Amino acid sequence: MFTAEIIPYRLCFKKPAGTSRGIYREHRIWYVVLRNREDPTHSGIGECAPLPDLSCDYGDRYAETISRFCRHTVERQELDLPLLRPYPSILFGLESALQHYRQQSWQLWETPFSRGEEGIPINGLIWMGNLDDMRQQAENLLQRGFRCIKLKIGAIGFERELELLRDIRISHPHITLRVDANGAFTPGEAVEKLQRLAALDVHSIEQPIRAGQWEEMARLCFTTPLPIALDEELIGIHHPDKKRKLLETIQPQYIILKPSLHGGLSGCREWITLARELEIGWWITSALESNIGLNSIAQWCSTLDNPLPQGLGTGSLYQNNLPLPLEIRGERLWYNPSGTFPDKPLQVYEQHHD
């Protein structure tokens, strides 16, 4: 029998992170700790990390909602998946906590990655900034050995972003370039912009137009000169029947799955099953979680046998991240079973909670 405790935590970025939804300087998250009633050392930790203005389950009463679902989970001693479907970030936190509780180890699944034998290929990410800053980010990533980099566009103007992409392509003709538009294009201008990006041999573009325009997105996916990946489009789609309807209607080339946004681990498995059935490509991405959430996503991702570069974070964004041995070597994320772990994670968290 386990109990549940909720510990709020405020992650502080080392430097402001530019996104399509403004500048992030901190990220408020909640840790869920499941603890055995008879043996307090038997515990499991998960992370609920919603993103304001993006997560479908975030609101002013988010902490109360976590408390309610934790009480329900303790009463049942298991997850109520149908009830939790509309709350993906909470579901992910509880799924991760249960997996950690059952395994009694930070090695959450048995895979070569979790044993420290293999790394997961990932893309390097260029954050929004001015042209010189983005150019320097690109150069740093390429010098570190990344062969797949992703550029967030929509911040400095399309012509300047094309200039940056063109310079990268000329100096590094063999790397893979991904771009993320976060819905920045209008349906009327999207085709022409996609054609110009395709001329630079861009691998794929995430969410070229804003979510919710299924007919326009379907038309774009049918005529596009470069593959389109859905991201925000999947947020708030919880039931398997609606997931199928979305994919069959739009027929994208790829979908990008973030457990905190797209249904937790179980909901993402549903998306993957449908994508495979419909011959749609996919990869996994983290969503600014701390090392606790990132460790869960990365180890789960390693069970899926997907050779594409994943969009997993590096754990290096925050000043006060918790210690877990996730390391970047070249273009791969590695887990080091003999690395540094929090000896008393609850006490470490409590030092920072608000």
TORFI-580164 format. One record per residue: x, y, z of N, C-alpha, C in turn. Coordinates in pm, whole numbers, padded with zeros to 5 digits, always signed. Example, Ala and Ser with C-alpha at 12.3 -4.5 7.8 and 13.67 -1.06 7.14 Angstrom:
<nodes>
+01319-00569+00780+01230-00450+00780+01320-00330+00780+01285-00225+00708+01367-00106+00714+01290+00003+00787
</nodes>
This chain:
<nodes>
+00084-00120+00000+00000+00000+00000+00088+00125+00000+00056+00221-00086+00135+00343-00090+00047+00465-00059+00113+00569-00012+00052+00700+00004+00110+00792-00103+00057+00912-00113+00106+01007-00214+00131+01143-00149+00239+01205-00190+00273+01340-00146+00303+01424-00268+00262+01550-00265+00284+01641-00377+00379+01751-00332+00485+01773-00410+00587+01872-00373+00603+01972-00488+00557+02096-00470+00576+02197-00574+00723+02238-00584+00763+02276-00704+00905+02309-00729+00909+02413-00840+01002+02505-00832+01012+02610-00934+01149+02599-01001+01152+02553-01123+01276+02542-01199+01315+02678-01254+01442+02716-01238+01491+02846-01284+01583+02826-01404+01550+02889-01516+01633+02878-01636+01767+02949-01615+01872+02893-01671+02003+02957-01665+02002+03089-01741+01929+03092-01854+01907+03216-01926+01768+03209-01986+01704+03325-02009+01567+03323-02061+01557+03240-02188+01452+03159-02196+01431+03069-02311+01319+03126-02397+01354+03165-02520+01256+03221-02611+01173+03113-02679+01041+03127-02672+00950+03034-02738+00846+03115-02813+00761+03043-02888+00655+03110-02962+00550+03170-02869+00554+03130-02743+00457+03181-02645+00522+03273-02543+00630+03336-02584+00694+03431-02496+00825+03377-02440+00874+03445-02339+01003+03414-02278+00980+03341-02147+01042+03223-02134+01036+03149-02008+01159+03183-01924+01134+03223-01800+01243+03245-01704+01239+03142-01591+01122+03085-01569+01107+02978-01471+00995+02886-01516+00994+02768-01458+00894+02667-01495+00844+02604-01366+00718+02626-01336+00660+02571-01214+00613+02428-01240+00659+02335-01157+00624+02195-01173+00583+02137-01037+00533+02015-01040+00494+01945-00918+00549+01803-00924+00617+01761-00817+00661+01622-00805+00558+01543-00724+00528+01423-00771+00441+01331-00699+00529+01220-00642+00522+01201-00512+00602+01098-00445+00507+00992-00388+00520+00869-00435+00445+00757-00380+00536+00686-00279+00483+00659-00161+00566+00603-00055+00493+00488+00013+00563+00377+00032+00505+00261+00099+00471+00295+00244+00351+00257+00286+00307+00292+00422+00396+00229+00528+00443+00108+00504+00519+00035+00606+00669+00056+00593+00715+00091+00473+00859+00111+00450+00879+00242+00374+00899+00354+00443+00910+00484+00378+01024+00495+00276+01124+00406+00287+01233+00411+00189+01191+00355+00054+01079+00284+00051+01025+00230-00074+00936+00338-00135+00988+00408-00235+00916+00523-00290+00934+00532-00441+00853+00614-00503+00863+00640-00646+00827+00784-00674+00896+00846-00767+00880+00989-00794+00845+01011-00941+00746+01095-00964+00709+01136-01099+00697+01286-01105+00693+01339-01226+00692+01484-01246+00572+01528-01328+00497+01623-01274+00387+01688-01347+00437+01826-01388+00457+01846-01518+00523+01968-01565+00443+02033-01678+00327+02091-01646+00248+02156-01751+00315+02283-01801+00281+02322-01923+00331+02446-01980+00216+02545-01994+00223+02659-01927+00115+02759-01938+00089+02797-02083-00039+02817-02116-00083+02857-02250-00064+02748-02355-00024+02628-02311-00007+02520-02407-00072+02391-02358-00048+02353-02233-00105+02230-02179-00257+02242-02168-00327+02137-02209-00473+02140-02205-00526+02124-02063-00442+02077-01970-00489+02048-01834-00440+02149-01731-00379+02259-01776-00325+02356-01681-00426+02465-01653-00434+02508-01528-00521+02618-01489-00492+02661-01348-00570+02758-01298-00547+02814-01165-00564+02709-01055-00641+02605-01080-00669+02503-00979-00589+02375-01005-00478+02388-01077-00400+02270-01115-00354+02191-00993-00304+02259-00891-00255+02188-00771-00367+02110-00704-00486+02169-00701-00600+02098-00642-00636+01974-00725-00623+01986-00856-00654+01873-00944-00556+01758-00920-00427+01791-00906-00329+01686-00874-00367+01618-00743-00400+01698-00642-00436+01641-00512-00553+01545-00524-00653+01584-00601-00770+01499-00618-00734+01367-00683-00653+01372-00788-00616+01248-00857-00520+01162-00774-00437+01226-00694-00350+01148-00605-00434+01072-00502-00534+01140-00444-00622+01073-00347-00694+00955-00413-00741+00977-00535-00812+00871-00608-00719+00753-00637-00595+00784-00674-00498+00678-00704-00463+00599-00579-00447+00668-00467-00417+00599-00341-00533+00509-00301-00654+00557-00317-00771+00474-00283-00776+00347-00366-00746+00359-00494-00751+00244-00585-00623+00161-00584-00512+00225-00546-00379+00165-00554-00343+00131-00699-00399+00206-00791-00369+00194-00933-00424+00316-01004-00384+00333-01130-00430+00448-01207-00568+00422-01267-00647+00527-01272-00775+00524-01341-00755+00593-01476-00709+00517-01575-00670+00577-01704-00785+00651-01772-00907+00596-01780-01014+00672-01844-01039+00808-01778-01031+00812-01645-01054+00937-01574-00941+01037-01598-00817+00987-01614-00700+01073-01627-00671+01116-01771-00740+01060-01867-00712+01093-02008-00704+01243-02037-00798+01324-01986-00794+01467-02019-00686+01546-01944-00603+01477-01864-00503+01545-01781-00365+01484-01808-00309+01508-01927-00188+01435-01968-00067+01460-01880-00047+01583-01833+00073+01608-01752+00062+01539-01616-00059+01533-01561-00079+01464-01433-00068+01313-01453-00127+01264-01561-00117+01121-01592+00029+01080-01607+00107+01159-01680+00249+01126-01697+00322+01121-01564+00295+01220-01476+00360+01220-01347+00326+01098-01264+00200+01058-01264+00158+00940-01187+00210+00811-01250+00208+00802-01383+00264+00683-01450+00412+00666-01414+00486+00777-01419+00630+00771-01390+00655+00735-01244+00576+00793-01154+00593+00762-01012+00565+00614-00985+00462+00560-01047+00430+00418-01028+00539+00328-01083+00594+00364-01200+00701+00283-01258+00824+00283-01168+00859+00401-01116+00973+00412-01024+00945+00334-00896+00824+00344-00845+00786+00272-00722+00798+00121-00742+00753+00072-00855+00757-00072-00881+00899-00122-00903+00979-00044-00976+01115-00086-01009+01211-00069-00892+01182+00031-00807+01274+00063-00696+01414+00093-00748+01420+00160-00859+01548+00194-00921+01524+00308-01018+01626+00394-01037+01617+00497-01141+01627+00434-01280+01668+00308-01287+01666+00234-01414+01523+00180-01429+01441+00254-01503+01297+00231-01503+01253+00120-01597+01329+00096-01703+01302-00014-01796+01434-00085-01826+01426-00207-01868+01544-00286-01898+01576-00274-02047+01666-00183-02082+01706-00163-02220+01856-00135-02225+01918-00144-02342+02060-00107-02352+02086+00037-02308+01992+00129-02336+02008+00268-02289+02009+00273-02137+01914+00204-02074+01903+00208-01928+02020+00139-01860+02087+00049-01931+02207-00015-01877+02334+00065-01906+02320+00176-01977+02436+00258-02011+02517+00205-02126+02459+00116-02206+02531+00053-02317+02513+00125-02450+02402+00198-02465+02373+00269-02588+02317+00407-02556+02344+00503-02646+02284+00634-02633+02170+00650-02732+02083+00746-02706+01970+00776-02795+02009+00895-02882+02005+00882-03016+02033+00998-03100+01927+01105-03082+01969+01230-03070+01876+01340-03050+01912+01455-03144+01815+01545-03164+01846+01665-03240+01892+01775-03145+01985+01857-03191+02021+01977-03117+01917+02084-03145+01887+02168-03047+01782+02268-03060+01839+02409-03059+01800+02488-03159+01836+02629-03165+01717+02710-03113+01736+02774-02998+01629+02853-02938+01612+02985-03012+01493+03042-03001+01466+03171-03062+01555+03278-03001+01603+03368-03084+01688+03478-03039+01714+03568-03158+01812+03658-03147+01847+03737-03265+01933+03652-03359+01957+03704-03478+02024+03625-03582+02163+03580-03537+02240+03670-03479+02376+03634-03437+02374+03528-03329+02280+03542-03235+02270+03443-03127+02231+03306-03181+02137+03303-03273+02094+03175-03329+02204+03113-03414+02279+03197-03483+02391+03147-03562+02498+03085-03472+02523+03150-03357+02622+03097-03264+02574+02967-03201+02445+02959-03169+02390+02834-03117+02411+02720-03216+02383+02748-03344+02399+02645-03447+02543+02599-03454+02636+02693-03453+02777+02657-03464+02822+02574-03343+02775+02612-03225+02810+02536-03104+02760+02393-03113+02636+02375-03159+02579+02240-03170+02656+02156-03271+02691+02217-03383+02762+02142-03487+02903+02106-03440+02968+02195-03367+03101+02165-03314+03097+02053-03211+02985+02040-03143+02970+01935-03042+02938+01799-03104+02911+01797-03234+02891+01671-03300+02748+01639-03340+02655+01733-03324+02518+01707-03367+02509+01703-03519+02441+01601-03568+02419+01589-03713+02274+01612-03750+02191+01641-03651+02052+01679-03673+02022+01796-03580+01986+01910-03637+01953+02025-03555+01816+02079-03595+01748+02134-03495+01614+02189-03517+01615+02337-03485+01556+02413-03575+01550+02559-03562+01405+02600-03538+01380+02673-03428+01249+02731-03406+01240+02859-03488+01140+02869-03575+01127+02986-03661+01002+03066-03622+01000+03191-03668+00886+03277-03638+00921+03391-03546+01050+03407-03512+01089+03510-03416+01157+03629-03482+01241+03605-03584+01324+03713-03639+01288+03746-03784+01182+03688-03834+01143+03712-03972+01187+03598-04063+01100+03561-04155+01125+03443-04237+01249+03457-04324+01276+03575-04378+01391+03594-04466+01522+03572-04389+01530+03624-04268+01651+03605-04188+01666+03459-04148+01554+03394-04118+01562+03252-04083+01605+03168-04201+01558+03202-04320+01605+03135-04441+01755+03158-04461+01799+03280-04435+01941+03311-04448+02025+03222-04356+01979+03207-04233+02051+03123-04138+02052+02977-04184+01937+02927-04224+01929+02789-04272+02017+02768-04395+02019+02867-04484+02100+02857-04606+02249+02851-04571+02290+02935-04475+02430+02935-04435+02469+02800-04373+02381+02745-04289+02408+02616-04227+02417+02507-04333+02325+02510-04429+02322+02407-04533+02448+02415-04620+02493+02535-04651+02613+02550-04734+02737+02498-04662+02749+02532-04534+02869+02493-04459+02863+02348-04410+02744+02294-04400+02727+02155-04351+02622+02085-04438+02660+02047-04559+02562+01995-04656+02500+01861-04618+02559+01787-04526+02511+01651-04501+02430+01637-04372+02415+01745-04295+02339+01731-04171+02189+01734-04199+02112+01692-04101+01966+01695-04110+01914+01823-04043+01832+01897-04116+01774+02021-04064+01624+02003-04042+01580+02030-03922+01437+02034-03891+01399+02177-03853+01276+02215-03881+01228+02346-03837+01095+02330-03767+01066+02421-03675+00943+02420-03597+00879+02558-03609+00765+02563-03677+00699+02691-03701+00601+02728-03591+00560+02632-03508+00464+02660-03401+00341+02735-03451+00294+02698-03573+00173+02758-03628+00191+02900-03678+00314+02940-03713+00341+03080-03748+00289+03120-03886+00267+03024-03977+00227+03057-04113+00074+03063-04123+00025+03148-04214-00117+03144-04250-00135+03040-04360-00255+02983-04375-00276+02887-04483-00244+02944-04620-00268+03072-04640-00243+03132-04770-00097+03144-04807-00010+03163-04708+00132+03180-04736+00213+03053-04717+00151+02951-04659+00227+02833-04617+00292+02761-04735+00220+02743-04846+00274+02665-04957+00403+02726-05010+00401+02857-05030+00520+02923-05085+00638+02914-04988+00611+02928-04859+00719+02919-04761+00772+02776-04751+00684+02678-04761+00730+02539-04759+00816+02509-04880+00783+02565-04994+00864+02543-05114+01004+02600-05095+01015+02716-05034+01145+02778-05013+01228+02699-04911+01161+02644-04811+01231+02560-04714+01276+02429-04778+01190+02373-04864+01224+02247-04929+01348+02261-05017+01368+02380-05074+01485+02404-05158+01615+02392-05079+01605+02402-04946+01723+02390-04859+01736+02249-04801+01659+02157-04857+01664+02017-04815+01634+02003-04665+01529+02073-04622+01483+02061-04483+01413+01926-04467+01444+01857-04357+01389+01724-04332+01238+01728-04308+01193+01824-04224+01052+01831-04188+01024+01964-04121+00896+02000-04117+00853+02121-04048+00742+02084-03951+00754+02131-03828+00650+02107-03728+00545+02217-03735+00422+02176-03738+00305+02263-03722+00318+02394-03800+00316+02388-03935+00332+02510-04013+00219+02611-03993+00095+02564-03976-00017+02654-03949-00074+02619-03811-00150+02711-03755-00198+02689-03618-00292+02569-03613-00299+02508-03496-00380+02389-03475-00529+02419-03488-00604+02315-03518-00749+02326-03525-00806+02347-03664-00720+02364-03764-00765+02383-03903-00745+02253-03980-00822+02151-03948-00798+02018-04002-00802+02015-04155-00901+02080-04215-00912+02076-04362-00794+02145-04428-00756+02262-04374-00641+02333-04430-00513+02253-04411-00497+02192-04294-00377+02112-04269-00374+01989-04357-00489+01926-04377-00496+01809-04465-00457+01846-04608-00506+01961-04655-00472+02007-04790-00322+02034-04800-00266+02093-04695-00124+02124-04695-00040+01996-04694-00080+01898-04612-00005+01771-04605-00011+01696-04737-00119+01712-04812-00135+01642-04939-00046+01703-05047-00023+01835-05041+00050+01903-05148+00191+01945-05109+00229+01926-04984+00354+01982-04934+00477+01928-05005+00576+02015-05031+00702+01969-05090+00801+01915-04986+00769+01927-04857+00853+01868-04754+00763+01813-04644+00807+01710-04574+00722+01644-04474+00677+01739-04364+00552+01720-04322+00492+01799-04215+00473+01710-04093+00509+01764-03976+00493+01693-03849+00392+01768-03763+00297+01697-03708+00198+01758-03619+00248+01754-03476+00225+01863-03403+00267+01874-03264+00150+01930-03183+00133+02063-03184+00021+02125-03112-00114+02069-03156-00122+02023-03281-00247+01968-03334-00300+01853-03249-00209+01781-03181-00248+01662-03105-00293+01694-02963-00269+01817-02917-00303+01853-02779-00455+01856-02763-00502+01794-02656-00645+01794-02627-00723+01686-02697-00656+01602-02775-00722+01489-02842-00696+01366-02755-00796+01322-02682-00775+01221-02579-00825+01082-02616-00937+01074-02685-01000+00943-02709-00940+00878-02833-00916+00747-02832-00858+00680-02948-00936+00702-03077-01067+00707-03071-01146+00728-03193-01119+00864-03254-01106+00967-03169-01077+01100-03222-00934+01109-03272-00843+01037-03206-00705+01033-03255-00701+00975-03396-00772+00866-03414-00776+00804-03547-00838+00899-03649-00946+00965-03612-01012+01057-03705-00918+01169-03746-00843+01223-03650-00750+01331-03683-00644+01282-03782-00583+01168-03753-00476+01119-03840-00528+01079-03977-00645+01017-03983-00701+00978-04113-00745+01099-04193-00788+01205-04125-00831+01327-04195-00713+01405-04249-00615+01430-04165-00502+01516-04203-00395+01438-04279-00371+01313-04242-00268+01230-04304-00131+01300-04308-00078+01334-04190+00053+01399-04186+00163+01299-04217+00281+01352-04247+00396+01265-04269+00455+01216-04136+00447+01300-04032+00500+01265-03899+00407+01319-03791+00415+01259-03673+00362+01320-03551+00474+01323-03447+00470+01423-03361+00572+01441-03259+00503+01430-03123+00552+01343-03039+00482+01306-02917+00557+01349-02792+00486+01424-02707+00539+01470-02579+00447+01416-02471+00493+01321-02390+00404+01263-02289+00334+01363-02200+00400+01472-02163+00337+01570-02075+00222+01644-02143+00220+01644-02277+00118+01716-02351+00019+01625-02424+00064+01505-02460-00012+01423-02554-00063+01291-02496-00096+01292-02366-00164+01176-02313-00082+01089-02219+00029+01140-02166+00113+01057-02083+00176+00946-02165+00237+00849-02099+00301+00738-02170+00196+00651-02239+00085+00625-02172-00018+00537-02230-00084+00603-02349-00111+00733-02340-00172+00803-02453-00079+00811-02573+00050+00830-02547+00146+00832-02657+00159+00695-02723+00148+00588-02643+00148+00453-02703+00031+00438-02800-00085+00493-02766-00200+00488-02857-00171+00561-02986-00110+00681-02976-00073+00756-03096+00024+00675-03182+00121+00611-03120+00222+00534-03194+00157+00416-03265+00068+00345-03197+00000+00231-03258-00077+00274-03382-00150+00385-03371-00225+00436-03487-00131+00482-03598-00023+00552-03560+00071+00601-03661+00133+00485-03739+00171+00381-03670+00228+00265-03739+00126+00202-03832+00003+00191-03787-00103+00132-03870-00126+00214-03996-00117+00348-03984-00145+00438-04095-00018+00480-04170+00095+00418-04135+00224+00444-04199+00265+00591-04188+00249+00644-04068+00290+00780-04035+00413+00772-03944+00515+00848-03976+00635+00848-03893+00612+00923-03762+00701+00903-03667+00686+00968-03537+00821+00972-03465+00832+01063-03371+00942+01060-03276+00896+01125-03145+00976+01105-03041+00942+01148-02906+01019+01276-02872+00952+01365-02799+01014+01491-02758+00981+01518-02612+01074+01572-02539+01045+01620-02404+00988+01761-02412+00938+01811-02300+00872+01942-02300+00913+02022-02178+01043+02047-02167+01101+02131-02062+01084+02072-01923+01077+01939-01914+01075+01876-01782+01213+01885-01716+01215+01865-01585+01342+01851-01514+01399+01713-01541+01512+01682-01482+01575+01551-01504+01486+01434-01460+01397+01457-01364+01307+01349-01320+01217+01307-01435+01150+01404-01497+01064+01373-01610+01142+01329-01732+01255+01395-01758+01337+01360-01873+01387+01216-01864+01426+01174-01745+01472+01036-01727+01361+00937-01762+01240+00965-01718+01127+00877-01749+01102+00871-01899+01100+00988-01964+01072+00992-02108+01181+00921-02186+01307+00949-02153+01419+00890-02227+01421+00739-02212+01404+00690-02090+01409+00545-02070+01290+00476-02137+01173+00538-02130+01057+00483-02201+01080+00486-02352+01135+00597-02402+01164+00610-02544+01256+00499-02591+01349+00460-02506+01447+00358-02545+01384+00220-02563+01260+00202-02519+01191+00074-02538+01121+00066-02673+01120+00174-02751+01032+00184-02867+01098+00152-03001+01230+00139-03003+01301+00098-03125+01272+00191-03242+01295+00321-03221+01279+00420-03327+01416+00478-03360+01466+00457-03483+01603+00500-03515+01618+00650-03543+01507+00723-03559+01517+00866-03590+01574+00943-03471+01642+01054-03496+01683+01140-03383+01559+01187-03307+01562+01172-03176+01451+01214-03092+01471+01359-03049+01364+01419-02995+01372+01558-02952+01387+01571-02802+01471+01487-02742+01483+01484-02597+01572+01597-02548+01532+01659-02438+01612+01765-02379+01742+01713-02322+01823+01804-02272+01956+01766-02224+01971+01780-02073+01871+01834-02005+01883+01852-01861+01971+01968-01819+02019+02047-01915+02116+02153-01883+02055+02292-01884+01923+02303-01897+01860+02435-01909+01849+02509-01777+01844+02433-01666+01805+02490-01539+01921+02506-01441+01913+02610-01359+02013+02632-01254+01998+02529-01142+01876+02487-01115+01848+02405-00997+01785+02272-01034+01832+02212-01144+01785+02080-01182+01834+01978-01079+01763+01867-01069+01803+01764-00974+01906+01671-01038+01998+01615-00960+02105+01535-01019+02057+01397-01062+02067+01372-01191+02049+01239-01247+02151+01225-01359+02208+01108-01377+02322+01093-01470+02279+01081-01616+02217+01188-01668+02185+01198-01810+02291+01287-01873+02360+01236-01975+02476+01304-02030+02464+01311-02182+02514+01421-02238+02523+01434-02382+02666+01402-02424+02679+01304-02512+02809+01272-02572+02789+01274-02723+02852+01372-02787+02828+01388-02931+02684+01425-02955+02617+01346-03037+02476+01374-03069+02380+01280-02998+02426+01215-02892+02342+01116-02823+02324+01151-02675+02206+01117-02626+02178+01125-02484+02207+00990-02421+02283+00990-02312+02323+00868-02244+02273+00869-02100+02250+00751-02048+02219+00730-01907+02335+00652-01847+02390+00705-01738+02507+00643-01673+02464+00579-01542+02444+00446-01537+02396+00381-01414+02487+00401-01294+02613+00433-01317+02706+00454-01205+02728+00602-01176+02644+00688-01232+02660+00831-01213+02603+00882-01083+02580+01013-01075+02533+01078-00953+02382+01078-00945+02329+01030-00834+02186+01027-00809+02155+01104-00681+02033+01154-00665+01996+01216-00538+01981+01109-00430+02065+01116-00327+02059+01016-00219+01929+01026-00141+01887+01149-00115+01762+01171-00042+01677+01268-00124+01614+01217-00232+01546+01306-00326+01439+01393-00262+01363+01339-00168+01257+01419-00107+01314+01541-00037+01422+01521+00041+01483+01633+00111+01540+01735+00014+01598+01686-00097+01653+01778-00198+01541+01863-00255+01428+01800-00286+01316+01876-00343+01265+01979-00244+01255+01939-00117+01196+02027-00018+01277+02155+00002+01403+02151-00029+01486+02271-00015+01441+02380-00110+01373+02342-00218+01341+02441-00321+01192+02465-00338+01108+02389-00270+00966+02406-00299+00916+02537-00241+00805+02588-00306+00754+02718-00265+00639+02701-00167
</nodes>
